[in-house]
Amino acid sequence: MAETQHFADGKARSLANLTKKGVGRPQGVPNRVTKDVRNLARALFDAAYWKRTKERLQAGRMHPAIEKVLLAYAYGEPKKTVRIEGDVSVQDKRSLLERMPDAMIAELTQGEEEPIH
């Protein structure tokens, strides 16, 4: 007899069809409807679309967010850097270092003559 599973609605359903080989679409084969929709969407981006997009971009009428994405696709994302400026007192440094693990202190003070403690 096939194994059954009881669901939250109280109904029991057979799991026999879930364990049979060959039932459903083979693994790795895309859904036919998904493939059709993808092809339809790609057809919208024909040569005329890209010509109009290029004209809008060159005329400065392209939304900045879209322009940013196009630049990222063309040249990659720019590196993000953070610069922190300000004064830190010796007491603040000592307080911070007291809470840091020794390995992190060694890494941060590498190349310095004498570590701050």
C-alpha positions as CSV (number, residue, x, y, z in Angstrom):
1,M,0.0,0.0,0.0
2,A,1.3,3.5,-0.8
3,E,2.4,5.8,1.9
4,T,0.1,8.7,2.8
5,Q,0.7,12.1,4.3
6,H,-1.8,13.9,6.5
7,F,-2.0,17.6,5.8
8,A,-3.2,20.6,7.9
9,D,-6.6,20.5,6.3
10,G,-7.1,17.0,7.7
11,K,-7.0,15.2,4.4
12,A,-4.7,12.3,3.7
13,R,-2.9,12.3,0.3
14,S,-1.0,9.5,-1.3
15,L,2.8,10.1,-1.8
16,A,3.0,7.3,-4.5
17,N,3.1,9.7,-7.4
18,L,5.9,11.8,-5.8
19,T,8.2,8.8,-5.6
20,K,7.7,7.4,-9.2
21,K,10.5,8.0,-11.7
22,G,9.5,9.9,-14.8
23,V,6.6,11.8,-13.3
24,G,6.7,15.5,-14.2
25,R,9.3,17.5,-16.1
26,P,12.9,16.1,-16.0
27,Q,15.3,18.0,-13.7
28,G,17.1,20.8,-15.5
29,V,14.5,21.2,-18.3
30,P,12.9,24.7,-18.0
31,N,9.2,25.2,-17.9
32,R,7.8,25.6,-21.4
33,V,5.7,28.6,-20.3
34,T,8.7,30.3,-18.7
35,K,10.7,29.8,-21.9
36,D,7.9,31.3,-24.0
37,V,7.6,34.3,-21.7
38,R,11.4,34.8,-21.7
39,N,11.4,34.7,-25.5
40,L,8.5,37.2,-25.7
41,A,10.3,39.6,-23.3
42,R,13.6,39.3,-25.2
43,A,11.7,40.1,-28.4
44,L,10.6,43.5,-26.9
45,F,14.3,44.5,-26.8
46,D,14.9,44.6,-30.5
47,A,17.4,46.7,-32.4
48,A,14.9,49.6,-32.5
49,Y,14.6,49.6,-28.7
50,W,18.3,49.8,-28.2
51,K,18.6,52.5,-30.8
52,R,16.0,54.6,-28.9
53,T,17.7,53.8,-25.6
54,K,21.1,55.0,-27.0
55,E,19.5,58.2,-28.3
56,R,17.9,58.9,-24.9
57,L,21.1,58.2,-23.1
58,Q,23.1,60.5,-25.4
59,A,20.5,63.3,-25.2
60,G,20.6,63.2,-21.3
61,R,17.0,62.0,-21.1
62,M,17.8,58.6,-19.4
63,H,16.8,58.2,-15.8
64,P,20.0,58.3,-13.7
65,A,19.2,55.0,-12.0
66,I,19.0,53.3,-15.4
67,E,22.2,55.0,-16.6
68,K,24.0,53.8,-13.5
69,V,23.0,50.2,-14.1
70,L,24.1,50.4,-17.8
71,L,27.4,51.8,-16.7
72,A,27.8,49.0,-14.1
73,Y,27.1,46.4,-16.8
74,A,29.5,48.0,-19.2
75,Y,32.4,48.7,-16.8
76,G,31.6,47.0,-13.5
77,E,30.7,48.4,-10.1
78,P,33.1,51.1,-8.8
79,K,35.0,50.2,-5.6
80,K,33.4,51.6,-2.5
81,T,35.7,53.2,0.0
82,V,34.9,54.8,3.3
83,R,37.1,57.5,4.8
84,I,36.6,58.3,8.4
85,E,38.0,61.6,9.7
86,G,38.2,63.0,13.2
87,D,40.2,63.1,16.3
88,V,40.4,60.2,18.6
89,S,41.9,60.7,22.1
90,V,44.5,58.3,23.5
91,Q,42.0,57.3,26.1
92,D,39.5,56.3,23.4
93,K,42.2,54.2,21.7
94,R,43.1,52.5,24.9
95,S,39.5,51.8,25.7
96,L,38.9,50.3,22.3
97,L,42.1,48.2,22.3
98,E,41.2,46.8,25.7
99,R,38.1,45.3,24.2
100,M,39.8,43.9,21.0
101,P,41.1,40.4,20.6
102,D,45.0,40.2,20.6
103,A,45.0,38.8,17.0
104,M,43.1,41.9,15.7
105,I,45.4,44.3,17.6
106,A,48.5,42.5,16.1
107,E,47.0,42.8,12.6
108,L,46.1,46.5,13.0
109,T,49.5,47.5,14.5
110,Q,51.5,45.5,12.0
111,G,54.4,47.7,10.8
112,E,54.2,50.0,13.8
113,E,57.3,50.2,16.0
114,E,55.5,49.6,19.2
115,P,51.8,48.5,19.7
116,I,49.6,50.9,21.6
117,H,48.5,49.4,25.0
